[in-house]
Amino acid sequence: MENETTLTADYLVIGSGAMGMAFTDVLIQETDASVVMVDRHHRPGGHWNDSYAYVRLHQPSSFYGVNSRHLGSDAVDQTGWNKGLHELASGAEVCNYFDQIMQQQFLPSGRVQYFPMCDYLGETQFRSLVSGREYAVSARCKVADATYMDVVVPAMRTPPFSVDAGIRCIPLNDLTRIDAAARHYVVIGGGKTAMDACLWLLENSTDPGAISWVMPRDSWILDRANIQPGELNAERILSGAAETMSAVAKAESVEELFDELEATGQLMRLDTNVRPTMFRCATVTETELEALRSIHNIIRMGRVTALTGGEIELEHGTVAVENDSLFIDCAGDGLKRQPAVPVFQENSITLQSVRTCQQVFSAAFISHVEASYEDEQQKNELCAVVPHPNSDIDWLRNRFADNVNTFRWNQDPKLMDWLRASRLDPFNQPSNGADQPNGDDAERIGEMMRNAPLAMQKLQQLLGFG
């Protein structure tokens, strides 16, 4: 084609979001490979470029980004919902961080070519959305797809329900742009974005009685205090892991297991009278949870199907609302549960999670495996996919898969050395900061090892395949 430019590279990475950036970072740190990166956005960061203004990471900044460079200063927040815990980078900080990685590390290396505002066409070809110029990367390259997990935020799509004319329905991105208070707010969705919208309204002095919350499913929630960096917090992480393994080993039913996980603080829920059926790794602080509990008008009648004059039509009924209500769309499946496919298939690499809800860690880990191992079967065994959870039962499925992967990784001393050195892995740091666990750590690890066989057997039984 006359308007086509041919490029030469060892890898073509589709997507410069968090997973694409984490994958490329390890690749250029651990190999001499050359990389072409393609993305539809105008700068790195993926869906963070489309996120709502008040979004923050749901986990400490210390565990996010690329392996070679810290995000943030590891400060402890002194005010706000996250007071006493390690900082959570804002969306703007995340985007600026990834832009700095690109401008200060990737491009100066001379081994990364970056093509923003481009649409990938398949077969190693892509087209600029600005100039229309088409490019092709040499056929010998490997293609790493960092878009498979398909993160979609509300601002990127129309509402998944019908909205009659005259009804005010906005994505949560537009909350910061309202120019007059509404008499009543209706937050639609049960996930973390809906929680963020509710907290933003409460933080801005909205009366909880002026908020209705449409919650198709209640969710089991993680306590952010259990996922913190540093030597002292590593002890808490290890204790939590030991308590979780013990709870699984003792459980005689799914209900009993979740009751024990709640009793030991490993899981939380909004309403202790409603048993959640959803688990999607949402994290909050105890302060945030108490604030969310101040909202009493919770509508549990399934998903919204239509917004009509003065009514919300749902899967299981209709609810009347004030005519001048402002509806906030937080519905939908932002991080889909995609079918698991082999990560490595000849010249293609499909980036997916290899540990529950640890996407950037997973991308970095996959890149290390790509850089360090030759055999495709071995690489796929080390990178067994752990799909993003959706239901409460997925907690069990993912725990089983995580345990299987951890067991495999523990058999490889060099791989364990890499994990201990990785800043993106919060689960392999000894609490005393030393290379080997101290006495307390060793005792907890011993407890987990003793409980592990029975826990795996119980997980199989509870899931109905053992």
VENGIUR-V599982 format. One record per residue. RES is the residue in three letters. BURIAL is I if it has 9 or more other C-alpha atoms within 8 Angstrom, else O. Layout:
RES | BURIAL
RES | BURIAL
//
This chain:
MET | O
GLU | O
ASN | O
GLU | I
THR | O
THR | O
LEU | O
THR | O
ALA | I
ASP | I
TYR | I
LEU | I
VAL | I
ILE | I
GLY | I
SER | I
GLY | I
ALA | I
MET | I
GLY | I
MET | I
ALA | I
PHE | I
THR | I
ASP | I
VAL | I
LEU | I
ILE | I
GLN | O
GLU | O
THR | O
ASP | O
ALA | I
SER | I
VAL | I
VAL | I
MET | I
VAL | I
ASP | I
ARG | I
HIS | I
HIS | O
ARG | I
PRO | I
GLY | I
GLY | I
HIS | I
TRP | I
ASN | I
ASP | I
SER | I
TYR | I
ALA | O
TYR | O
VAL | I
ARG | O
LEU | I
HIS | I
GLN | I
PRO | I
SER | I
SER | I
PHE | I
TYR | I
GLY | I
VAL | I
ASN | I
SER | O
ARG | O
HIS | I
LEU | I
GLY | I
SER | O
ASP | I
ALA | O
VAL | I
ASP | I
GLN | O
THR | O
GLY | O
TRP | O
ASN | I
LYS | I
GLY | O
LEU | I
HIS | I
GLU | I
LEU | I
ALA | I
SER | I
GLY | I
ALA | O
GLU | O
VAL | I
CYS | I
ASN | O
TYR | I
PHE | I
ASP | I
GLN | I
ILE | I
MET | I
GLN | I
GLN | O
GLN | I
PHE | I
LEU | I
PRO | O
SER | O
GLY | O
ARG | I
VAL | I
GLN | I
TYR | O
PHE | I
PRO | I
MET | I
CYS | I
ASP | I
TYR | I
LEU | O
GLY | O
GLU | O
THR | I
GLN | I
PHE | I
ARG | I
SER | I
LEU | I
VAL | O
SER | O
GLY | O
ARG | I
GLU | I
TYR | I
ALA | I
VAL | I
SER | I
ALA | O
ARG | O
CYS | I
LYS | I
VAL | I
ALA | I
ASP | I
ALA | I
THR | I
TYR | I
MET | I
ASP | O
VAL | I
VAL | I
VAL | I
PRO | I
ALA | I
MET | O
ARG | O
THR | O
PRO | O
PRO | O
PHE | O
SER | O
VAL | I
ASP | I
ALA | O
GLY | O
ILE | I
ARG | O
CYS | I
ILE | I
PRO | I
LEU | I
ASN | I
ASP | I
LEU | I
THR | O
ARG | O
ILE | O
ASP | O
ALA | O
ALA | O
ALA | O
ARG | O
HIS | I
TYR | I
VAL | I
VAL | I
ILE | I
GLY | I
GLY | I
GLY | I
LYS | O
THR | I
ALA | I
MET | I
ASP | I
ALA | I
CYS | I
LEU | I
TRP | I
LEU | I
LEU | I
GLU | O
ASN | O
SER | O
THR | I
ASP | O
PRO | I
GLY | O
ALA | I
ILE | I
SER | I
TRP | I
VAL | I
MET | I
PRO | I
ARG | I
ASP | I
SER | I
TRP | I
ILE | I
LEU | I
ASP | I
ARG | I
ALA | O
ASN | I
ILE | I
GLN | I
PRO | I
GLY | O
GLU | I
LEU | O
ASN | I
ALA | I
GLU | I
ARG | I
ILE | I
LEU | I
SER | I
GLY | I
ALA | I
ALA | I
GLU | I
THR | I
MET | I
SER | I
ALA | I
VAL | I
ALA | I
LYS | O
ALA | I
GLU | O
SER | O
VAL | O
GLU | O
GLU | I
LEU | I
PHE | I
ASP | O
GLU | I
LEU | I
GLU | I
ALA | O
THR | O
GLY | O
GLN | I
LEU | I
MET | I
ARG | I
LEU | I
ASP | O
THR | O
ASN | O
VAL | O
ARG | O
PRO | I
THR | I
MET | I
PHE | I
ARG | I
CYS | I
ALA | I
THR | I
VAL | I
THR | I
GLU | O
THR | O
GLU | I
LEU | I
GLU | O
ALA | I
LEU | I
ARG | I
SER | O
ILE | I
HIS | O
ASN | O
ILE | I
ILE | I
ARG | O
MET | I
GLY | I
ARG | I
VAL | I
THR | I
ALA | I
LEU | I
THR | I
GLY | O
GLY | O
GLU | I
ILE | I
GLU | I
LEU | I
GLU | I
HIS | O
GLY | O
THR | O
VAL | O
ALA | O
VAL | O
GLU | O
ASN | O
ASP | I
SER | I
LEU | I
PHE | I
ILE | I
ASP | I
CYS | I
ALA | I
GLY | O
ASP | O
GLY | O
LEU | I
LYS | I
ARG | I
GLN | O
PRO | O
ALA | O
VAL | O
PRO | I
VAL | I
PHE | I
GLN | O
GLU | O
ASN | O
SER | I
ILE | I
THR | I
LEU | I
GLN | I
SER | I
VAL | I
ARG | I
THR | I
CYS | O
GLN | I
GLN | I
VAL | I
PHE | I
SER | I
ALA | I
ALA | I
PHE | I
ILE | I
SER | I
HIS | I
VAL | I
GLU | I
ALA | I
SER | O
TYR | O
GLU | O
ASP | O
GLU | I
GLN | O
GLN | I
LYS | I
ASN | I
GLU | O
LEU | I
CYS | I
ALA | I
VAL | I
VAL | I
PRO | I
HIS | I
PRO | I
ASN | I
SER | I
ASP | I
ILE | O
ASP | I
TRP | I
LEU | I
ARG | I
ASN | I
ARG | I
PHE | I
ALA | I
ASP | I
ASN | I
VAL | O
ASN | I
THR | O
PHE | O
ARG | I
TRP | I
ASN | I
GLN | O
ASP | O
PRO | O
LYS | O
LEU | I
MET | I
ASP | O
TRP | O
LEU | I
ARG | I
ALA | O
SER | O
ARG | O
LEU | I
ASP | I
PRO | I
PHE | O
ASN | O
GLN | I
PRO | I
SER | I
ASN | O
GLY | O
ALA | O
ASP | O
GLN | O
PRO | I
ASN | I
GLY | O
ASP | O
ASP | I
ALA | I
GLU | O
ARG | I
ILE | I
GLY | O
GLU | I
MET | I
MET | O
ARG | O
ASN | I
ALA | I
PRO | O
LEU | O
ALA | I
MET | I
GLN | I
LYS | I
LEU | I
GLN | I
GLN | I
LEU | I
LEU | I
GLY | O
PHE | O
GLY | O
//
